């Protein structure tokens, strides 16, 4: 494991983030305050903020090696779900595109499969990083997700795979690209396609029918940190091409402390392993 010369600070963000470019540890004055405002303004205008080279080179090499060591123990999941990650709404017309389920294949580690002493888990647990995400999103409070499976994930999309259209189950999702695809694997989304009260169904229907004219798309280099309001913008990842997988760490945050995701959604995402964990837990509780 490449962990030499990464630093000895107890908050892992101070060891891994390129603080000379991204001064997340001091956002009150000077360059830090200017940087924060730039991020906030971009988030306000576009619904996302991309920080290229957020992780310094030595740390990125260590994170990539760590993920390559962890992923052989991950399951290859065939994930089938509608864009809301739940069950189909039977009140919708039969030909309504929102009734469709979309399928993608990914090698995926859930939070409970990522050891606490790994660099990526320690980075996710960083209070400095969490507060930075909170402030960019202009939230009065923000917590790391309490769900035992969804909080932190590491996902590999192999050549020929993509990530199907969906909304996130929480508003504030952050991704860190650990390894870029040779080509493809672009992040694509429909900005602000819904609110807490409504959804732009015309725009969503056009996208689901294959019309990308109103979508935004960008590629990213390894080490890019992306803040994104995934609960409000329909999004996915285009097909990966080449000989190497696209590897991403997905970090999830929530304004509501202690909130967990429904068993139904977790089973849909993580499959039989999680289904067995939840079933065995219910049996144990019933037996007292």
N, C-alpha and C positions, 0 to 999 in steps of 0.2 A: 504494500500500500504506500503510495507516494504522499507522505505527510510531513516530509522534512521542510524546515524553514517556513512553516505556515503561520507561526506566531503562537503565543502562549496565553492570549487573552481568554478569559472564561466565557465571554460572549463571542460565539464563533463568527459572527458577522465581521468583527474587527480583524479576524485573521484571514478571511476569504474574500471580502469585498475590496475592490480597487478604490480605496478611500481618497486617493489623490484626484480621481475623476468624479467620484460619487461620495461626497462627505456626509454620509447618513448619520454619523455619530454626533454631529453638531449642526443642527438645522435652525438654530436661533439667530445667528448673526452672520454677516459677511457672505462668503461664497456658499456656505451651507444653506442660508436663508434664500439666496438667489436661486440655487439649485432646486430647493423645495418648491418655490413659486413656479418655476418653469415646469416642473412635473405636474403640479396642481392645475396650471392653466391648460396644459396639453390634455390632461384627463378630462377636464371640464369641456373642452372643445370637441374632443374626439372619442371619449369613452375608453381610451387606452393610453398607456405610456410605455415606451420601449427604451430600455437602457442597455445599449450594446456594450459588451466588454465589462459588465458589472462585476464579474468575478475575475480576479487577476490570474495570470497565465499558469503559475505553479499550482494554485488552488484548483483551477479548472481541470488540469491534468489529473490531480488527485481525485476529484469528484467523478471524472469520467472513468478512471480505473475502478473506483469504488462501485459505481453503477454496473460496470461490466462484470465485477465479481459477484454482485448480488443477483443480477437478472437471470442467470442460469437456474436459480431456485424458484423463479416466478412461474406462474401459470400462463399459458397461452389462452386468452379468453376470447370467445366469440360473443360479442356484446350486441344484443338486439333490444332496441328500445325506441319509443317515440321521442320527439324532440324535447318533451317535458320530463323525460326519464321515468315516467310512471306508466300506469295502465292506460289503455285506449279509452277515450271518452265515448261511450256507446250512444250518446245523444247526437254526435256528429253524423252528417250524411255519409253513406257508404263510400262515396267517391271523394270525400274531403281529404286533402293531402295530410292534414294533421292526424288522421287515423293511421297513417303509414308508420311502420316500424323500420328503422334503419339499422344496418348491421355493419360492424367493423371488427377486425381481428387485431388484438394487441397483446404484447407480453407485459404484464402489469403486476407491480408490487403494491399491495395495500399498506396502510400505515402500520398495521400490526406485524407486518413482515420486514419492516425496516428497523434494525436495532438502534437503541438509544445512543450508542456510542459512535454511530456513523457520522461522518462529516455532514451529510445532507440533513440528517435528523437534527443534529446540533444547530445547523444553520436555521432550520425551520423553527426551532425552539428559541431563537434569539429574540430577546426583548427589544433590542435596538432595531432589528429588521421589522418586527411586528409594529413598532411605533412609527417607523417610516411609512409602512403601507397604510396605516391608519391616517397619517397626516396627509399623504398624497390623496387619499380618498375623502378627506375632510370629514372623518367620522369622529364623534365625541368619544366613543369607545370602540375598540375592536379586539377580538379574542381569536386565538388560534382555534380551529375547529375541534370540537370535543368528540367527534365521531371516531370510533376506534379503527375504522377502515378508510374513511375518506380524508382524514386530516392531511396527510402527506402521502402522495403516490409517486412512484417512478414508473414511467411508461415508455416502452420501446415499440415503435412502429417499424416493422421490417419492410423491405422493398415489396411493392404490390399492395401495401396496406394504407389505410387512411383513417381519419377520425370522423365519425358520422356527425351530422348536424345535431346540435343539442343546446339547451340552456343549462347552466350550472345550477346546482341545488342551493348554493349560497351566492351572495352578491359579489364578494371580494375574493376572486381567485387569482393567484399569481403563478406564473410559470417561469422556470429557469431551464433554458435549453442547454443540456449537458453535451449533446453530440448532434451536429446537424446532418441531415441527409445529403448525399452527393448532389441530388437534384429533387425537386418537388418538396413535399412536406411543408408547404406554405400555410401559415395561419390565415384563415379566411373568416369573415364575420359580417353580419348585417347590423350596423351600428344602431343602438337604441331602438330595437325592434319591438320592445314592450316596456310597459311600466308596471307598477303594482296594481293599476286599475284596468289597463287595456293592452291590446296588442295590435300592431299594424299588420292585420291579416293579409291585406293585398300584397304587401312587400314580402311577408313570410311565404305566401303561396307562390309568388313568382320565383323566389329562391329555391323552394323545394321542387319546383317544376324545371329547374336547371338554368334559370335566368340569373346570371351573376352580375348583371349590369349595375345593380345598386349595392353590391357587396364590396367590401374593402379586403385587400389581400396584401400580405407582405412576407418576405422571407427573412430569416434571422440567422445570425452566426452563433456558434457555440459560446456560451457565457452570457447570452442576452437574458435579461430579467424583464418580464413583461407584466405590468399591472393592467387588469382588464375587468370590466363590469360584466362578467359572464352570465350573471343571472338576468341581465336585461338585453343582451345582444345574442341572437342566434349565431352559433359559430361552429367551426370544425377545422380539420387539417386535410389538405389535399393529398393525393396519392404520393407515396414515397417511391423514388426511383434510384437505381444504382446498386451498389454492393453492400452498403452499410446501413444499419438501422438509425432512425432518428430517436434520440433518447431525451426525455423531458422529466423534470421534477415538477410536480403540481402541488402547490401549497394553498391551503384553503383557510379562509378567515371568516368570522361571523360577528355581527354586532351583538347577537344574543349569546351570552355566556352559557356554556353547557349544552347547547342544542345539538341533538344527534339526528341523523338521517333515518328515514323509515326503513324497516327491515325489507320491505318489498323492493325499494330502490336499490339497496345494497346487494340483494340477491340478484337483481337484474344486471348489475354492473360486475359483481365479483364471482358470481356463479356458485358451483356446487360446494366449494370449500367453505365459503361464508354461510351458505344455506345450512351446511352440517353444523357449523359452530353455533348458529342461532337455534337450530332445532335441538341440539344436545343441551344447550343452556335452558331452554324451556322445559325439557324433560327433567333436568336436575332440579329446577325450581318446583315443578309439580310434585316431585318425590320428597321435597322438603328437606 
